Amino acid sequence: MSRNVTVGLDGSPESRAAAEWAAREAKLRGLPLRLVHVWEGGPEPMAQAPLLGAERQQHWSERSETGVPPGEGWGRIPRETAEGLRLRHPGVDVTTEQMTGRPADALAEASKDAALLVLGSRGLSGIGGFLIGSVGMSVIAHTGTPVVLVRAGEQAADEHEKDPTGIPSAATAYRPVVLGLDTSHPDDTVIAFAFEEAARRSTTLRVVHSWNLPPYFAYGLPADPEFNAELSRQDAAELAGVLRPWRQKYPDVEVVEESRSGSPANHVIDASREASLVVVGRRVRRSPFGVHIGTVTHAVLHHATAPVAVVAHD
């Protein structure tokens, strides 16, 4: 099986940002980069695929109305993108692949040969969130390969600390990797992915965990500071216990543990503002129907400001 970093490409700004991120990740991993371009063959299905930008939907519509089958024009976007990536990321082996079918199905199939699948997402102006789209959500829900969502406009400097003068720079140290961790069901696959990403970047791993507020908060009863403090100590001890063997396995990775009360999604989203990458898990559901991602992961995907990696686990 060929191992690579695969990125879904359609020529939109978000897919170009995803391709740039994927090239940087491929270099960190020492893996080849594969650009996958999907042809669905008609304007109506394409209009239902929010992974594509308006520019690409117009392109497919024009070609379908004229009856022109995919050919040389179809390959222009991946070819030109690959040429640019080779210039900007020397040493990365970049290949292109063109597939036909429903984008969600084709990308899920392409991910089977990949160590990582990278997709783009668009910002929602004025709403403060992001549009993942039905294609991206379907791929995330139906593939066992880790999937990274990258926002349109994402730059290499966004993943790094500012230089001493306060200017964004890709030459400084990476910002922390953030892991949203559920200590009641910790999964080795998700934790290992986060530690590996932090190790590749030689940066801190910031582990964020939340515990539920005591029941009396729901009834408006007076708070019990001593009881709250005891809950906080117990939760912090549980988090430390989960991470202890991983600290031993990755002694060079600095780990910052954060155990807080309240919404886990909100805490991870807040941490994403100073992160190079956010890692969350997705429990695999065996039902073939519907989209199963989880409420916390769903919220983080739509509102985190850094690239988000979704790691499937049992």
ZIJOLIN-V509202 format. One record per pair of residues at least 4 apart in sequence whose ideal C-beta (glycine too) atoms are under 7 Angstrom apart, sorted by the first residue. I is the first residue (numbers start at 0). GAP is how many residues later the second one is. Records with the same first field share a line. If there is no record, write none. Layout:
# ZIJOLIN-V509202
I = GAP / GAP
This chain:
# ZIJOLIN-V509202
0 = 112
1 = 111
2 = 28 / 112
3 = 27 / 28 / 29 / 30 / 109 / 110 / 111
4 = 17 / 20 / 21 / 24 / 26 / 28 / 109 / 110 / 111 / 113
5 = 28 / 30 / 104 / 105 / 108 / 111
6 = 11 / 12 / 15 / 28 / 29 / 111
7 = 7 / 28 / 43 / 99 / 111
8 = 6 / 10 / 26 / 27 / 28 / 68 / 69 / 72
9 = 5 / 41 / 42 / 43 / 46
10 = 4 / 44 / 45 / 66
11 = 40 / 41 / 43 / 44 / 108
12 = 4 / 40 / 139
13 = 4 / 39 / 106 / 107 / 108 / 137 / 138
14 = 4 / 105
15 = 4
16 = 4 / 103 / 133 / 134 / 135 / 136 / 137
17 = 4 / 100 / 101 / 102 / 132
18 = 4 / 16 / 62 / 66
19 = 4
20 = 4 / 97 / 129 / 133 / 286
21 = 4 / 11 / 96
22 = 4 / 10 / 62 / 66 / 69
23 = 4 / 132
24 = 4 / 91
25 = 5 / 6 / 7 / 66
26 = 62 / 64 / 65
27 = 172
28 = 86 / 171
30 = 84
31 = 61 / 63
32 = 52 / 59 / 60 / 61
33 = 61 / 63
34 = 43 / 46 / 47 / 59 / 61
35 = 61 / 63 / 71 / 74
36 = 40 / 41 / 59 / 61
37 = 61 / 63 / 65 / 68 / 69
38 = 31 / 35 / 59 / 61
39 = 5 / 6 / 61 / 62 / 63
40 = 59
41 = 4 / 22
42 = 4 / 17 / 18 / 21
44 = 4 / 57
45 = 6 / 11 / 14
46 = 10
48 = 54 / 85 / 86
49 = 81 / 83 / 84 / 85
50 = 52 / 68 / 82 / 84 / 85
51 = 4 / 5
53 = 4
54 = 4
55 = 4
56 = 4
57 = 4
58 = 4
59 = 4
60 = 4
61 = 4
62 = 5
69 = 4
73 = 24
74 = 4 / 23
75 = 4
76 = 4
77 = 4 / 18 / 20
78 = 4 / 17
79 = 4
80 = 4
81 = 4 / 12 / 14
82 = 4
83 = 4
84 = 4 / 7 / 9
85 = 8
98 = 7 / 11
100 = 4 / 5
101 = 4
102 = 4 / 32
103 = 4 / 31 / 34 / 35
104 = 4
105 = 4
106 = 4 / 10 / 32
107 = 31 / 34 / 35
109 = 4
110 = 6 / 32 / 34
113 = 31
115 = 29 / 30 / 32
116 = 26 / 28 / 30
117 = 30 / 32
118 = 17 / 20 / 28 / 30
119 = 30 / 32
120 = 9 / 10 / 11 / 12 / 15 / 28 / 30
121 = 8 / 9 / 30
122 = 7 / 28 / 29
123 = 5 / 6 / 7
128 = 173 / 174
129 = 21 / 172 / 173
131 = 4 / 5 / 17 / 169 / 170
132 = 4
133 = 4
134 = 4
135 = 4 / 13
136 = 4 / 154 / 156
137 = 4 / 153
138 = 4 / 8
139 = 7 / 142 / 153 / 170
140 = 150 / 151 / 152
142 = 4
143 = 140 / 168
145 = 47 / 163 / 164 / 165
146 = 163
147 = 159 / 160 / 161
148 = 152 / 158 / 159
149 = 4 / 157
153 = 4 / 153
155 = 14
156 = 11 / 12 / 13
157 = 10
158 = 15 / 16 / 117
159 = 9 / 10 / 12 / 13 / 14 / 15
160 = 11 / 12 / 14
161 = 4 / 5 / 6 / 7 / 10
162 = 4 / 6 / 9
172 = 30
173 = 27 / 28 / 29 / 102
174 = 28 / 99 / 100 / 101
175 = 27 / 28 / 29 / 30 / 98 / 99 / 100
176 = 17 / 20 / 21 / 24 / 26 / 28 / 29 / 98 / 99 / 100 / 102
177 = 28 / 30 / 90 / 93 / 94 / 97 / 100 / 101
178 = 15 / 26 / 28 / 29 / 100
179 = 28 / 84 / 88 / 100 / 116 / 120
180 = 5 / 26 / 27 / 28
181 = 4
182 = 26 / 55 / 56 / 59
185 = 5 / 56
186 = 4 / 94 / 126
187 = 4
188 = 4 / 122 / 124
189 = 4 / 89 / 91 / 121 / 123
190 = 4 / 55
191 = 4
192 = 4 / 86 / 116 / 118
193 = 4 / 11 / 85
194 = 4 / 10 / 51 / 55 / 58
195 = 4
196 = 4 / 80 / 82
197 = 5 / 6 / 7 / 55
198 = 51 / 53 / 54
200 = 75
202 = 73
203 = 50 / 52
204 = 48 / 50
205 = 50 / 52 / 65
206 = 32 / 36 / 48 / 49 / 50 / 51
207 = 50 / 59 / 60 / 63
208 = 30 / 49 / 50
209 = 50 / 51 / 52 / 53 / 54 / 57
210 = 20 / 24 / 48 / 50
212 = 4 / 48 / 49
213 = 13 / 14 / 17
215 = 5
222 = 5
223 = 4
224 = 4
225 = 4
226 = 4
227 = 4
228 = 4
229 = 4
230 = 4
231 = 4 / 27
232 = 4
233 = 4
234 = 4 / 24
235 = 4 / 23
236 = 4
237 = 4
238 = 4 / 18 / 20
239 = 4 / 17
242 = 4 / 12 / 14
243 = 4
244 = 4
245 = 4
246 = 8
259 = 7
261 = 4 / 5
262 = 4
263 = 4 / 32
264 = 4 / 31 / 34 / 35
265 = 4
266 = 4
267 = 4 / 10 / 12 / 32 / 36
268 = 31 / 34 / 35
270 = 4
271 = 6 / 32 / 33 / 34
272 = 32
274 = 31
275 = 30
276 = 29 / 30 / 32
277 = 22 / 26 / 28 / 30 / 31
278 = 30 / 32
279 = 16 / 17 / 20 / 28 / 30
280 = 16 / 30 / 32
281 = 11 / 12 / 15 / 28 / 29 / 30
282 = 11 / 30
283 = 28 / 29 / 30
284 = 7
292 = 4 / 5
293 = 4
294 = 4
295 = 4
296 = 4 / 13
297 = 4
298 = 4
299 = 4 / 8
300 = 7
303 = 4
